Amino acid sequence: MSPKDKPLVWLHGEIKTPPLSPEARLEAGFLLRRLQRGDNLGMPHSRPMPTIGRGCHELRINDVGGTWRVIHRIDTDAIVILEVFAKKTQTTPNYVIETCRQRLKEYDNA
């Protein structure tokens, strides 16, 4: 890791095999490394999530058994990981959005 790379701050979740396939885990790691280096990711890899907060996005990881999402916020000094979950529907569940908002509030007030 270069000294210029932003660290990952894990508030919740993890990326491991299982439940992710080895290929999906590698893709997630590759995309997170790009974020750490300051790359701007767009579709199909990343989508903004303004309903959670400013600077929030979801990484979209396709896997054999479905899709995974990594909800994160890009700060000036870090990539803050809010949630990792298997997405089963087209919309993000409300409880995920609310939980991520609460985690950000607690993180920002710490």
Secondary structure as GFF3:
##gff-version 3
##sequence-region A 1 110
A	DSSP	beta_strand	8	10	.	.	.	ID=ss1
A	DSSP	alpha_helix	22	36	.	.	.	ID=ss2
A	DSSP	beta_strand	46	48	.	.	.	ID=ss3
A	DSSP	beta_strand	56	63	.	.	.	ID=ss4
A	DSSP	beta_strand	66	74	.	.	.	ID=ss5
A	DSSP	beta_strand	79	87	.	.	.	ID=ss6
A	DSSP	alpha_helix	94	109	.	.	.	ID=ss7
###
